[in-house]
Amino acid sequence: MPGLSDRKYAVERVEALLGQFPILVQEEEKRVPVSISIGVTFSEDDQFPSYQELYEQADQAMYQAKRQGRDQYVFCDIREM
């Protein structure tokens, strides 16, 4: 989410999104539950890494969330690295 630097606000947004899951999707004659895993990363404007670096950090955080189970999220704060 560009321009988002407040972790508390980001947590609120992510938790609101997670609150909409799991959802059921009709697949032929059965309903299939769909869940999400979310990885979020932050950086300071003056220490802005490349898009690729941000993407990789968020991707790693997402896979960590997946390992924790369904409908989870993990923050990777580049400022703390």
N, CA, C and O atoms as a GROMACS GRO file, in nm:
protein
  324
    1MET      N    1   0.084  -0.116   0.000
    1MET     CA    2   0.000   0.000   0.000
    1MET      C    3   0.089   0.123   0.000
    1MET      O    4   0.141   0.160   0.106
    2PRO      N    5   0.109   0.186  -0.109
    2PRO     CA    6   0.199   0.301  -0.118
    2PRO      C    7   0.158   0.412  -0.020
    2PRO      O    8   0.040   0.437   0.002
    3GLY      N    9   0.259   0.476   0.038
    3GLY     CA   10   0.235   0.588   0.127
    3GLY      C   11   0.192   0.546   0.266
    3GLY      O   12   0.159   0.631   0.348
    4LEU      N   13   0.192   0.417   0.293
    4LEU     CA   14   0.149   0.368   0.423
    4LEU      C   15   0.272   0.347   0.510
    4LEU      O   16   0.352   0.257   0.484
    5SER      N   17   0.287   0.428   0.614
    5SER     CA   18   0.404   0.416   0.699
    5SER      C   19   0.368   0.386   0.844
    5SER      O   20   0.457   0.364   0.925
    6ASP      N   21   0.241   0.385   0.877
    6ASP     CA   22   0.196   0.362   1.014
    6ASP      C   23   0.162   0.214   1.030
    6ASP      O   24   0.065   0.165   0.974
    7ARG      N   25   0.243   0.143   1.108
    7ARG     CA   26   0.223  -0.001   1.125
    7ARG      C   27   0.087  -0.032   1.186
    7ARG      O   28   0.022  -0.129   1.147
    8LYS      N   29   0.044   0.049   1.281
    8LYS     CA   30  -0.086   0.025   1.345
    8LYS      C   31  -0.198   0.030   1.241
    8LYS      O   32  -0.287  -0.055   1.241
    9TYR      N   33  -0.194   0.128   1.154
    9TYR     CA   34  -0.294   0.140   1.048
    9TYR      C   35  -0.286   0.021   0.953
    9TYR      O   36  -0.389  -0.032   0.910
   10ALA      N   37  -0.165  -0.022   0.921
   10ALA     CA   38  -0.148  -0.137   0.832
   10ALA      C   39  -0.208  -0.262   0.896
   10ALA      O   40  -0.273  -0.341   0.829
   11VAL      N   41  -0.185  -0.281   1.026
   11VAL     CA   42  -0.242  -0.396   1.096
   11VAL      C   43  -0.394  -0.391   1.089
   11VAL      O   44  -0.458  -0.494   1.064
   12GLU      N   45  -0.453  -0.275   1.110
   12GLU     CA   46  -0.599  -0.260   1.101
   12GLU      C   47  -0.649  -0.299   0.962
   12GLU      O   48  -0.749  -0.370   0.950
   13ARG      N   49  -0.581  -0.253   0.859
   13ARG     CA   50  -0.623  -0.284   0.721
   13ARG      C   51  -0.611  -0.433   0.692
   13ARG      O   52  -0.702  -0.494   0.634
   14VAL      N   53  -0.498  -0.492   0.732
   14VAL     CA   54  -0.477  -0.634   0.708
   14VAL      C   55  -0.578  -0.718   0.784
   14VAL      O   56  -0.634  -0.813   0.730
   15GLU      N   57  -0.604  -0.683   0.911
   15GLU     CA   58  -0.700  -0.760   0.990
   15GLU      C   59  -0.842  -0.744   0.936
   15GLU      O   60  -0.921  -0.838   0.943
   16ALA      N   61  -0.875  -0.627   0.882
   16ALA     CA   62  -1.006  -0.609   0.820
   16ALA      C   63  -1.019  -0.699   0.697
   16ALA      O   64  -1.124  -0.758   0.674
   17LEU      N   65  -0.912  -0.708   0.619
   17LEU     CA   66  -0.914  -0.796   0.502
   17LEU      C   67  -0.926  -0.942   0.545
   17LEU      O   68  -1.005  -1.017   0.487
   18LEU      N   69  -0.849  -0.982   0.645
   18LEU     CA   70  -0.856  -1.120   0.694
   18LEU      C   71  -0.994  -1.154   0.749
   18LEU      O   72  -1.038  -1.269   0.743
   19GLY      N   73  -1.062  -1.053   0.803
   19GLY     CA   74  -1.196  -1.074   0.857
   19GLY      C   75  -1.297  -1.116   0.753
   19GLY      O   76  -1.405  -1.164   0.787
   20GLN      N   77  -1.265  -1.098   0.628
   20GLN     CA   78  -1.354  -1.137   0.518
   20GLN      C   79  -1.330  -1.280   0.473
   20GLN      O   80  -1.400  -1.329   0.384
   21PHE      N   81  -1.233  -1.349   0.533
   21PHE     CA   82  -1.197  -1.484   0.494
   21PHE      C   83  -1.214  -1.579   0.610
   21PHE      O   84  -1.213  -1.533   0.725
   22PRO      N   85  -1.231  -1.708   0.588
   22PRO     CA   86  -1.235  -1.772   0.458
   22PRO      C   87  -1.369  -1.746   0.388
   22PRO      O   88  -1.471  -1.719   0.451
   23ILE      N   89  -1.364  -1.754   0.258
   23ILE     CA   90  -1.485  -1.744   0.178
   23ILE      C   91  -1.507  -1.879   0.110
   23ILE      O   92  -1.414  -1.959   0.097
   24LEU      N   93  -1.629  -1.904   0.069
   24LEU     CA   94  -1.659  -2.029  -0.001
   24LEU      C   95  -1.682  -1.999  -0.148
   24LEU      O   96  -1.759  -1.911  -0.183
   25VAL      N   97  -1.614  -2.074  -0.232
   25VAL     CA   98  -1.624  -2.058  -0.377
   25VAL      C   99  -1.689  -2.184  -0.433
   25VAL      O  100  -1.649  -2.296  -0.400
   26GLN      N  101  -1.788  -2.165  -0.517
   26GLN     CA  102  -1.856  -2.278  -0.579
   26GLN      C  103  -1.766  -2.339  -0.686
   26GLN      O  104  -1.727  -2.271  -0.782
   27GLU      N  105  -1.734  -2.465  -0.670
   27GLU     CA  106  -1.651  -2.538  -0.766
   27GLU      C  107  -1.727  -2.663  -0.806
   27GLU      O  108  -1.734  -2.761  -0.732
   28GLU      N  109  -1.785  -2.657  -0.926
   28GLU     CA  110  -1.873  -2.764  -0.974
   28GLU      C  111  -1.985  -2.785  -0.873
   28GLU      O  112  -2.067  -2.695  -0.853
   29GLU      N  113  -1.989  -2.901  -0.809
   29GLU     CA  114  -2.101  -2.928  -0.719
   29GLU      C  115  -2.065  -2.915  -0.572
   29GLU      O  116  -2.142  -2.957  -0.486
   30LYS      N  117  -1.952  -2.860  -0.543
   30LYS     CA  118  -1.914  -2.843  -0.403
   30LYS      C  119  -1.863  -2.701  -0.379
   30LYS      O  120  -1.823  -2.631  -0.471
   31ARG      N  121  -1.866  -2.662  -0.253
   31ARG     CA  122  -1.815  -2.531  -0.215
   31ARG      C  123  -1.678  -2.550  -0.152
   31ARG      O  124  -1.660  -2.633  -0.063
   32VAL      N  125  -1.582  -2.472  -0.200
   32VAL     CA  126  -1.443  -2.484  -0.158
   32VAL      C  127  -1.404  -2.360  -0.076
   32VAL      O  128  -1.423  -2.248  -0.123
   33PRO      N  129  -1.351  -2.381   0.046
   33PRO     CA  130  -1.308  -2.264   0.125
   33PRO      C  131  -1.178  -2.205   0.069
   33PRO      O  132  -1.086  -2.278   0.032
   34VAL      N  133  -1.172  -2.073   0.064
   34VAL     CA  134  -1.054  -2.002   0.017
   34VAL      C  135  -1.003  -1.916   0.133
   34VAL      O  136  -1.079  -1.842   0.195
   35SER      N  137  -0.874  -1.929   0.161
   35SER     CA  138  -0.813  -1.849   0.267
   35SER      C  139  -0.700  -1.766   0.207
   35SER      O  140  -0.668  -1.780   0.089
   36ILE      N  141  -0.642  -1.679   0.288
   36ILE     CA  142  -0.533  -1.595   0.239
   36ILE      C  143  -0.418  -1.593   0.339
   36ILE      O  144  -0.436  -1.615   0.459
   37SER      N  145  -0.301  -1.567   0.288
   37SER     CA  146  -0.182  -1.540   0.368
   37SER      C  147  -0.123  -1.411   0.314
   37SER      O  148  -0.114  -1.391   0.193
   38ILE      N  149  -0.084  -1.322   0.405
   38ILE     CA  150  -0.040  -1.189   0.365
   38ILE      C  151   0.099  -1.160   0.421
   38ILE      O  152   0.126  -1.184   0.538
   39GLY      N  153   0.186  -1.108   0.335
   39GLY     CA  154   0.317  -1.060   0.376
   39GLY      C  155   0.324  -0.911   0.350
   39GLY      O  156   0.292  -0.865   0.241
   40VAL      N  157   0.367  -0.836   0.451
   40VAL     CA  158   0.373  -0.690   0.441
   40VAL      C  159   0.515  -0.646   0.474
   40VAL      O  160   0.578  -0.700   0.565
   41THR      N  161   0.564  -0.548   0.400
   41THR     CA  162   0.696  -0.493   0.430
   41THR      C  163   0.689  -0.340   0.434
   41THR      O  164   0.604  -0.279   0.370
   42PHE      N  165   0.779  -0.281   0.510
   42PHE     CA  166   0.790  -0.136   0.524
   42PHE      C  167   0.932  -0.092   0.494
   42PHE      O  168   1.026  -0.171   0.506
   43SER      N  169   0.947   0.033   0.454
   43SER     CA  170   1.080   0.093   0.446
   43SER      C  171   1.064   0.243   0.465
   43SER      O  172   0.959   0.301   0.439
   44GLU      N  173   1.172   0.305   0.511
   44GLU     CA  174   1.173   0.450   0.526
   44GLU      C  175   1.193   0.513   0.388
   44GLU      O  176   1.260   0.455   0.303
   45ASP      N  177   1.134   0.631   0.367
   45ASP     CA  178   1.149   0.698   0.238
   45ASP      C  179   1.295   0.725   0.203
   45ASP      O  180   1.334   0.713   0.087
   46ASP      N  181   1.376   0.760   0.303
   46ASP     CA  182   1.516   0.792   0.274
   46ASP      C  183   1.602   0.666   0.259
   46ASP      O  184   1.719   0.675   0.220
   47GLN      N  185   1.547   0.552   0.291
   47GLN     CA  186   1.620   0.426   0.275
   47GLN      C  187   1.544   0.333   0.181
   47GLN      O  188   1.544   0.211   0.198
   48PHE      N  189   1.478   0.392   0.083
   48PHE     CA  190   1.390   0.316  -0.005
   48PHE      C  191   1.469   0.216  -0.087
   48PHE      O  192   1.549   0.254  -0.172
   49PRO      N  193   1.445   0.087  -0.062
   49PRO     CA  194   1.511  -0.014  -0.145
   49PRO      C  195   1.440  -0.023  -0.280
   49PRO      O  196   1.338   0.042  -0.303
   50SER      N  197   1.494  -0.103  -0.366
   50SER     CA  198   1.433  -0.121  -0.496
   50SER      C  199   1.299  -0.193  -0.482
   50SER      O  200   1.272  -0.258  -0.381
   51TYR      N  201   1.218  -0.181  -0.585
   51TYR     CA  202   1.092  -0.253  -0.587
   51TYR      C  203   1.117  -0.402  -0.568
   51TYR      O  204   1.045  -0.469  -0.495
   52GLN      N  205   1.219  -0.454  -0.634
   52GLN     CA  206   1.249  -0.598  -0.625
   52GLN      C  207   1.280  -0.638  -0.481
   52GLN      O  208   1.234  -0.743  -0.435
   53GLU      N  209   1.357  -0.555  -0.409
   53GLU     CA  210   1.389  -0.586  -0.270
   53GLU      C  211   1.263  -0.586  -0.183
   53GLU      O  212   1.245  -0.675  -0.100
   54LEU      N  213   1.176  -0.486  -0.203
   54LEU     CA  214   1.051  -0.482  -0.128
   54LEU      C  215   0.964  -0.604  -0.158
   54LEU      O  216   0.908  -0.665  -0.068
   55TYR      N  217   0.955  -0.637  -0.285
   55TYR     CA  218   0.876  -0.753  -0.328
   55TYR      C  219   0.929  -0.881  -0.263
   55TYR      O  220   0.851  -0.962  -0.213
   56GLU      N  221   1.060  -0.899  -0.265
   56GLU     CA  222   1.119  -1.020  -0.208
   56GLU      C  223   1.095  -1.029  -0.058
   56GLU      O  224   1.067  -1.137  -0.006
   57GLN      N  225   1.105  -0.916   0.012
   57GLN     CA  226   1.079  -0.916   0.156
   57GLN      C  227   0.933  -0.950   0.186
   57GLN      O  228   0.904  -1.031   0.274
   58ALA      N  229   0.841  -0.889   0.111
   58ALA     CA  230   0.698  -0.919   0.130
   58ALA      C  231   0.669  -1.064   0.095
   58ALA      O  232   0.588  -1.129   0.161
   59ASP      N  233   0.734  -1.115  -0.008
   59ASP     CA  234   0.714  -1.253  -0.050
   59ASP      C  235   0.762  -1.349   0.060
   59ASP      O  236   0.694  -1.446   0.091
   60GLN      N  237   0.878  -1.321   0.117
   60GLN     CA  238   0.929  -1.405   0.226
   60GLN      C  239   0.834  -1.401   0.346
   60GLN      O  240   0.809  -1.503   0.409
   61ALA      N  241   0.783  -1.281   0.377
   61ALA     CA  242   0.688  -1.268   0.488
   61ALA      C  243   0.560  -1.347   0.459
   61ALA      O  244   0.504  -1.409   0.549
   62MET      N  245   0.514  -1.345   0.334
   62MET     CA  246   0.393  -1.419   0.298
   62MET      C  247   0.415  -1.569   0.318
   62MET      O  248   0.327  -1.637   0.372
   63TYR      N  249   0.529  -1.622   0.277
   63TYR     CA  250   0.554  -1.765   0.294
   63TYR      C  251   0.569  -1.801   0.442
   63TYR      O  252   0.532  -1.911   0.482
   64GLN      N  253   0.621  -1.711   0.521
   64GLN     CA  254   0.626  -1.734   0.665
   64GLN      C  255   0.483  -1.740   0.721
   64GLN      O  256   0.453  -1.823   0.806
   65ALA      N  257   0.396  -1.650   0.673
   65ALA     CA  258   0.256  -1.652   0.715
   65ALA      C  259   0.190  -1.784   0.675
   65ALA      O  260   0.113  -1.840   0.753
   66LYS      N  261   0.218  -1.833   0.555
   66LYS     CA  262   0.162  -1.961   0.509
   66LYS      C  263   0.205  -2.075   0.601
   66LYS      O  264   0.125  -2.164   0.632
   67ARG      N  265   0.330  -2.072   0.646
   67ARG     CA  266   0.378  -2.177   0.736
   67ARG      C  267   0.307  -2.172   0.872
   67ARG      O  268   0.300  -2.273   0.942
   68GLN      N  269   0.256  -2.056   0.908
   68GLN     CA  270   0.187  -2.041   1.037
   68GLN      C  271   0.041  -2.088   1.030
   68GLN      O  272  -0.023  -2.103   1.134
   69GLY      N  273  -0.009  -2.111   0.912
   69GLY     CA  274  -0.147  -2.159   0.897
   69GLY      C  275  -0.230  -2.066   0.813
   69GLY      O  276  -0.182  -1.965   0.762
   70ARG      N  277  -0.357  -2.102   0.798
   70ARG     CA  278  -0.448  -2.024   0.714
   70ARG      C  279  -0.480  -1.889   0.776
   70ARG      O  280  -0.480  -1.872   0.898
   71ASP      N  281  -0.508  -1.793   0.686
   71ASP     CA  282  -0.552  -1.660   0.725
   71ASP      C  283  -0.459  -1.593   0.827
   71ASP      O  284  -0.503  -1.544   0.931
   72GLN      N  285  -0.331  -1.593   0.793
   72GLN     CA  286  -0.230  -1.531   0.878
   72GLN      C  287  -0.162  -1.417   0.802
   72GLN      O  288  -0.172  -1.408   0.679
   73TYR      N  289  -0.094  -1.332   0.876
   73TYR     CA  290  -0.012  -1.228   0.814
   73TYR      C  291   0.116  -1.212   0.892
   73TYR      O  292   0.122  -1.239   1.012
   74VAL      N  293   0.220  -1.168   0.822
   74VAL     CA  294   0.351  -1.144   0.881
   74VAL      C  295   0.405  -1.014   0.826
   74VAL      O  296   0.394  -0.987   0.707
   75PHE      N  297   0.464  -0.932   0.914
   75PHE     CA  298   0.529  -0.808   0.875
   75PHE      C  299   0.678  -0.829   0.869
   75PHE      O  300   0.737  -0.893   0.957
   76CYS      N  301   0.740  -0.776   0.766
   76CYS     CA  302   0.885  -0.772   0.754
   76CYS      C  303   0.921  -0.625   0.745
   76CYS      O  304   0.899  -0.561   0.642
   77ASP      N  305   0.974  -0.571   0.851
   77ASP     CA  306   1.005  -0.428   0.857
   77ASP      C  307   1.151  -0.407   0.822
   77ASP      O  308   1.240  -0.436   0.902
   78ILE      N  309   1.177  -0.356   0.702
   78ILE     CA  310   1.314  -0.334   0.656
   78ILE      C  311   1.388  -0.240   0.751
   78ILE      O  312   1.510  -0.247   0.762
   79ARG      N  313   1.315  -0.152   0.818
   79ARG     CA  314   1.378  -0.058   0.913
   79ARG      C  315   1.444  -0.133   1.027
   79ARG      O  316   1.534  -0.079   1.091
   80GLU      N  317   1.401  -0.256   1.055
   80GLU     CA  318   1.456  -0.332   1.165
   80GLU      C  319   1.565  -0.428   1.121
   80GLU      O  320   1.619  -0.501   1.203
   81MET      N  321   1.598  -0.428   0.992
   81MET     CA  322   1.699  -0.522   0.941
   81MET      C  323   1.837  -0.460   0.946
   81MET      O  324   1.934  -0.524   0.907
   0.00000   0.00000   0.00000
